[in-house]
């Protein structure tokens, strides 16, 4: 799956001359936490986050009057607060690469580019929704977490056993295990007898760590 399949296309943008107050209002109205900043030609020139704007707000302990505060805020522009060198990503980038960049760079959103032009944005919320899909959080079924040896053919044996019992695999995810040489598989299945499946799995050389209806 590629970034272009899950990004928000044609993202809401602001200009460098947008006031801090207007940018904050826009974020709250649209329930977003970051805005790409573009010039008159639509070229990306920066990125501003809700955190950037809130850090620039006056402290509640200030001795300024409310009128002075409002005046000062009205003079602050997005161009003064934005990140002028945002990390970007191409639309044909794999989703896992986007997630790695966001995690390693400690950023919560990436502008998405096509031939140097801004075409979308992908955020940690988008990736979180994908995580829910991968683990079938909105699907009903028998959910098992299985500790398996990192041995060729293990996944084929597991799925073959489930199929032979008439089971339908809803979702399947593989993860690193805490023990060397072993991994974790989280799988959700339907239309299979729970007891028969649990009796069949030990014969594959695996250990069922957790099982529940979910």
C-alpha positions as CSV (number, residue, x, y, z in Angstrom):
1,X,0.0,0.0,0.0
2,X,1.3,3.4,-1.0
3,X,1.0,6.8,0.6
4,X,-1.2,8.2,-2.1
5,X,-3.9,5.5,-1.2
6,X,-4.3,6.8,2.3
7,X,-3.2,10.4,2.3
8,X,-5.6,13.3,2.6
9,X,-5.5,14.9,-0.9
10,X,-5.7,18.6,-1.5
11,X,-4.9,19.5,2.1
12,X,-6.0,22.8,3.7
13,X,-3.2,25.3,3.4
14,X,-2.3,28.8,4.6
15,X,0.1,31.5,3.5
16,X,3.0,33.0,5.3
17,X,0.9,36.2,5.8
18,X,-1.9,34.3,7.6
19,X,-2.2,35.5,11.2
20,X,-1.6,33.1,14.1
21,X,-5.2,33.7,15.2
22,X,-6.6,32.7,11.9
23,X,-4.4,29.6,11.6
24,X,-5.5,28.5,15.1
25,X,-9.1,29.1,14.3
26,X,-8.8,27.1,11.0
27,X,-7.2,24.2,12.8
28,X,-10.0,24.1,15.4
29,X,-12.8,24.4,12.9
30,X,-11.4,21.6,10.7
31,X,-10.1,19.5,13.7
32,X,-6.6,19.3,12.3
33,X,-3.2,19.9,14.0
34,X,-0.9,21.0,11.2
35,X,-1.1,23.2,8.1
36,X,1.2,23.2,5.0
37,X,2.3,26.8,4.2
38,X,2.4,27.7,0.5
39,X,3.3,30.7,-1.6
40,X,1.2,32.4,-4.3
41,X,2.1,29.8,-6.8
42,X,1.1,26.9,-4.5
43,X,4.7,25.9,-3.8
44,X,5.3,24.4,-0.3
45,X,7.4,26.8,1.8
46,X,6.8,25.5,5.3
47,X,4.8,23.6,7.8
48,X,3.1,25.0,10.9
49,X,1.7,22.9,13.8
50,X,-0.8,23.7,16.5
51,X,2.1,23.3,19.0
52,X,4.1,26.0,17.1
53,X,1.2,28.4,17.4
54,X,0.4,27.6,21.1
55,X,4.0,28.0,22.1
56,X,3.9,31.5,20.6
57,X,0.8,32.5,22.6
58,X,1.2,34.9,25.6
59,X,1.5,33.3,29.0
60,X,-1.6,33.5,31.3
61,X,0.7,35.2,33.8
62,X,1.3,38.2,31.6
63,X,0.7,41.7,32.9
64,X,-0.6,42.8,29.5
65,X,-4.3,43.8,29.1
66,X,-6.6,41.7,26.9
67,X,-6.5,44.4,24.3
68,X,-2.7,44.5,24.2
69,X,-2.6,40.7,24.0
70,X,-5.1,40.6,21.1
71,X,-3.1,43.3,19.3
72,X,0.1,41.4,19.7
73,X,-1.4,38.1,18.5
74,X,-2.9,39.8,15.4
75,X,0.6,40.9,14.4
76,X,2.1,37.4,14.5
77,X,2.1,35.7,11.1
78,X,2.5,32.1,10.3
79,X,5.7,32.8,8.4
80,X,7.3,33.8,11.7
81,X,6.5,30.5,13.4
82,X,6.5,27.8,10.6
83,X,9.2,25.2,10.0
84,X,10.8,26.3,6.8
85,X,12.4,23.0,6.0
86,X,9.7,20.4,6.6
87,X,10.3,16.8,5.8
88,X,8.3,15.7,2.8
89,X,7.5,12.4,1.1
90,X,6.6,11.3,-2.4
91,X,3.1,10.0,-3.1
92,X,4.4,6.6,-4.3
93,X,6.3,6.0,-1.1
94,X,5.3,2.8,0.8
95,X,3.2,3.4,3.9
96,X,5.7,1.7,6.2
97,X,8.5,4.0,4.9
98,X,6.3,7.0,5.8
99,X,5.7,5.6,9.3
100,X,9.5,4.9,9.7
101,X,10.3,8.5,8.7
102,X,7.7,9.9,11.1
103,X,8.9,7.8,14.0
104,X,12.6,8.4,13.4
105,X,12.1,12.1,12.8
106,X,9.5,12.5,15.6
107,X,7.0,14.3,13.4
108,X,3.3,13.7,13.4
109,X,2.6,14.5,9.7
110,X,4.3,14.7,6.3
111,X,3.4,16.8,3.3
112,X,3.0,14.6,0.2
113,X,4.6,15.7,-3.0
114,X,4.3,14.9,-6.7
115,X,6.9,16.3,-9.1
116,X,7.7,19.0,-6.5
117,X,4.1,20.1,-5.9
118,X,2.0,19.5,-2.8
119,X,-0.7,17.0,-3.4
120,X,-1.6,15.7,0.1
121,X,-0.7,15.2,3.7
122,X,-0.4,12.0,5.7
123,X,-0.5,12.0,9.5
124,X,-0.1,9.7,12.5
125,X,-4.0,9.5,12.6
126,X,-4.0,8.0,9.1
127,X,-1.4,5.4,10.1
128,X,-3.3,4.6,13.3
129,X,-6.4,3.9,11.2
130,X,-4.3,1.5,9.1
131,X,-3.1,-0.2,12.2
132,X,-6.7,-0.8,13.2
133,X,-7.4,-2.4,9.8
134,X,-4.3,-4.6,9.9
135,X,-5.4,-6.1,13.2
136,X,-9.1,-6.2,12.3
137,X,-10.2,-4.1,15.2
138,X,-13.6,-3.5,13.7
139,X,-14.1,-7.1,12.6
140,X,-15.6,-9.9,14.8
141,X,-13.8,-13.2,15.1
142,X,-11.5,-15.4,17.2
143,X,-8.3,-13.5,17.9
144,X,-5.2,-15.5,18.6
145,X,-1.6,-14.3,19.5
146,X,0.8,-17.1,18.6
147,X,4.5,-17.4,19.4
148,X,6.2,-19.1,16.5
149,X,9.8,-20.1,15.6
150,X,11.4,-18.1,12.8
151,X,11.4,-21.1,10.5
152,X,10.7,-21.3,6.8
153,X,7.2,-22.5,6.1
154,X,5.7,-21.7,9.5
155,X,3.2,-19.2,8.1
156,X,2.1,-21.6,5.4
157,X,1.6,-24.4,7.9
158,X,-0.4,-22.1,10.2
159,X,-2.7,-20.8,7.5
160,X,-3.0,-24.3,5.9
161,X,-4.2,-25.7,9.3
162,X,-6.8,-23.0,9.7
163,X,-8.0,-23.6,6.2
164,X,-8.2,-27.4,6.7
165,X,-10.5,-26.7,9.7
166,X,-12.8,-24.6,7.6
167,X,-11.6,-21.3,9.0
168,X,-11.6,-18.0,7.3
169,X,-8.7,-15.7,8.1
170,X,-9.9,-12.1,8.6
171,X,-6.6,-10.4,9.4
172,X,-3.0,-11.5,10.1
173,X,-0.1,-9.5,11.4
174,X,3.5,-10.5,12.2
175,X,5.6,-8.9,14.9
176,X,9.1,-9.3,16.5
177,X,9.1,-11.6,19.5
178,X,10.9,-10.9,22.8
179,X,12.7,-14.3,22.5
180,X,15.6,-14.7,20.0
181,X,14.6,-16.8,17.0
182,X,10.9,-16.4,17.6
183,X,8.2,-14.1,16.4
184,X,4.6,-13.2,17.2
185,X,1.6,-13.7,14.9
186,X,-1.7,-12.1,15.7
187,X,-4.5,-13.6,13.7
188,X,-8.2,-13.2,13.6
189,X,-10.3,-16.1,12.1
190,X,-14.0,-16.9,11.6
191,X,-16.0,-20.0,11.0
192,X,-13.7,-22.3,12.9
193,X,-14.3,-24.5,16.0
194,X,-12.3,-22.9,18.7
195,X,-11.4,-26.1,20.6
196,X,-10.4,-28.0,17.4
197,X,-8.1,-25.1,16.4
198,X,-6.5,-24.9,19.8
199,X,-5.9,-28.6,19.8
200,X,-4.3,-28.5,16.3
201,X,-1.9,-25.6,16.9
202,X,0.6,-27.3,19.3
203,X,1.3,-29.9,16.7
204,X,2.8,-27.1,14.5
205,X,5.4,-26.3,17.1
206,X,3.8,-23.0,18.1
207,X,2.6,-21.6,21.4
208,X,-0.7,-19.9,21.8
209,X,0.0,-16.8,24.0
210,X,-3.5,-15.4,24.0
211,X,-6.9,-16.3,22.6
212,X,-10.2,-14.4,22.9
213,X,-13.4,-13.6,21.0
214,X,-13.0,-10.0,19.8
